[in-house]
Amino acid sequence: MKTRFTTTLTVSAMAAALTLTGCANMTETQQDTAKGAAIGAGVGALLGVATGGSKRAGTGAVLGAGAGALGGYIWSQKMQEQKAAMERATAGTGVGVTQTADNRLKLDIPSDISFDVGRSAVKSNFAGVLNQFATTLNSNPGTQITIIGHTDSSGSDAINNPLSVDRANSARDYLIARGVGVTRFTTEGRGSREPVADNSTAEGRAMNRRVEIFVAEPATTAQR
């Protein structure tokens, strides 16, 4: 038993080391996924040893890696229904509704319906989307919401950074006013640091002025 345990720890440690070494050229999201997979593999292997030896340790490592890579989120039937509801609610608005690699629901809100240039007040078109969104969130109280604000590169960081935070908080406050629990939210502002288009053109700058909203169902919540 001791030999199996030691061998399993060694293999798991090597896998984790190789995974984390490869993080150097990854994006932040990819790094988190890789680290989660490595940690999950180690935990899964240890559980496998505890419940049945080296053969189960290998299976545990694989399952653990999968759980770790997903960051602890699941894509349940409720999440799929929420995605479908938001696709219907935002049809024709330009809002992107997708499932991310780590099993989160993502709403990508472009500037033409979210906020005026240099402002953080919710526009009327955006309010309609948020009204529908609040309804789906209230129907799924176990989910967590992250809102990230972005700006284009016009102006300085001293202006853009707080503006991006204000935009994220403005969307959060709107949803809270419609009954979504305050403790479910995390907000961030990333200024102009993460452009998705060329800031040298008006079209590109408009694409970069955006809000991203992520909804996640933690695996621990689903198991309760």
N, C-alpha and C positions, 0 to 999 in steps of 0.2 A: 504493500500500500504506500509505503514511504517513497519507494522508487517511482511508482506511477505518479504520485503527487509531485515529486521533484521534477520529473520529466515534463509533466503538463505545465508546471509553472515556467519551466525554461522555454518551452515552445511558445507559450502565450506571451512571455516577455519579449521573445525574438520578434513575434508578429507585431506586437505593439511598437517595438522600436523601429521596425521597418516602416510601419504605417506612419509614425510620427516624423521619421526622417524625411519622408516624401512630402511633408507639409510645406516645405520651403517655397515651392513654386505654386502653391494653391491659393485660391481666394479665401477670405475669412470663413465663408459658409462651408467651402470644401474642407478646410482645416477642421472645423467643428465636427463635420460628419466623419472624417477620418479618425479623429481622436475618439469620438464616440464609439466607432466600430472597434478600435483597439481596446478600449476599456471594457466594452461589452464582451468582447471575445475572452478577455481574461476572467471576468466574472463568470461567464458562462462555463468556461473550462473548470473553474473551481467548483461550481455547483455540480458539474458532471462527475467530477471525482468523488464528491461527497455522496452522490446518489448511485454510483455504479461503476466507478473505475475509469480506465483510460479510454475505452470505447465510447462511453457516454460523455467523457470529457471533450472529445472531438466534436460530438453533436452539440454539446452545450456551448462550445466556442463559436460554432457557426451561428446558432440561434442568438447568442449573446451579441455577436457582431452585428447582426441584423437589427436588433433592438437598439443597440447603441448608435448605429448609423442613423436611425430614424429620430434620434434626439428625444426619445421618450414620447413621441406623439403617435396617434393612430388616426387612420382614415376610416371612420365608422359610417354606417348608413346615414346617421344624422348629419355628418359632415358633407356627405354626397348630396343629401337633400338641400342643405344650406347653399351649397355651390350652385345647384340647379335653380334654386329660388333667386339667387343673386344674378345669375345669368339672364333670367327672365326679366328681373327688375331693371337691369342696366342695358338691355338690348338697344342698340342704336345710339348709346350715349358716349361711346369711346372708352368706357371703363373696361379694363381687362380683368377677367375672373379666371384664376387658374389654381391648380393644385401644385404645390411646390414639391421638390424632391424629398423634403423632410416631413411631408404629410401635413402641411399647413395650407389653409385657404388664403389666397392672396387677392386683394383688390388693388389694382394699379389705377389711380385716379389722375387723369391729365389736368393740366392747369386751366384749360378752357372751360371746365365746368366746376373747378374746385375753388380757386382763389384768384383775385385780381393781382396784377403785378405789384409787388411791394406790400401786399395786404395779407392779413391772416383771418379775416372775417369769412365765414362760410357763405358761398354764393347760393342763390336760389336753386340752381340746377343740382348742385352738390347736396343741398338739403334734402331734395327728393330722394336721392340715392341713399343718404344716411337714414332717412325715415324707414325705408324698406329694410335696410341693414339692421337697424335697431330691433325690428320685429323678429328677424331671424336669430339675432343674438339672444333676445329674451326667451326664445323658444329652446335655446341650447345653453342653459346657465352654467354648464360645466366647462365651457371653453375659456381660453385666455386670449386677449387681444393686444397686439403690438401695433402702434401707429408710428410711422417714420415720415418726417417731413424733409423735402429737398428743395433747393433753389437752383437757378442757373448761376453762371459765373459773373453776372453783372454786379458791380458793387464789391465791397470788401467783405472779408470774413466777419468783421465786427458787425456788419449789417445782416449778412446771410445766415450766419449761425443761429442767432436768436430768432430770426424770422422763421427758419425751418422748424425750430422748437415750438414757436407760437402756432404755426399751422397744424402741427401734430396735436397740440393741446386743444386747439379750437375744435378739431374734429372729435376728440375725446369728450370734451365738455358738451358738445351737441348730443352725442350718444348717451351720456350720463343723464342729461335733462330728459331723455326719453325712456328712462327706466333701467338702463344697463348699469350693473353694479360697478362702482368706482374701483373696487379692489381688483377687478379683472384686467385693468389696463396697465400697459407700459408704453411710454412715449419717448421718442428720440428725435433729435434734429441733426441732420448731417450736412447742412449747408450745401455747398456746391461740390463736395468731395466725391460724389458718386454719380457722375453724369451718365446718361444712357444715350446721348446724342451729341452732336457737334455744337459747342457753345458759340462758334463763330457765325452761325446763321440764326435768323429769327425763329425758324421752324425748330431747330435743335434746342434753342433756349426754352422754347415753349414746352418741349418734351421733358426737359430736365426739371422744370418747375412742377413738381408732382407730390402726391401723397401716396404712400403705400400702407395698406392695412393688412395685417396678418391675423388669422384666427387659428388657434391650435387647441386640439383636445388631448390633454395629457393622458397617457396610458393609465396612470394611477387613478385618475378620476373615473375612467371608464370601467375600472375593475371594482369600484365600490358598489 
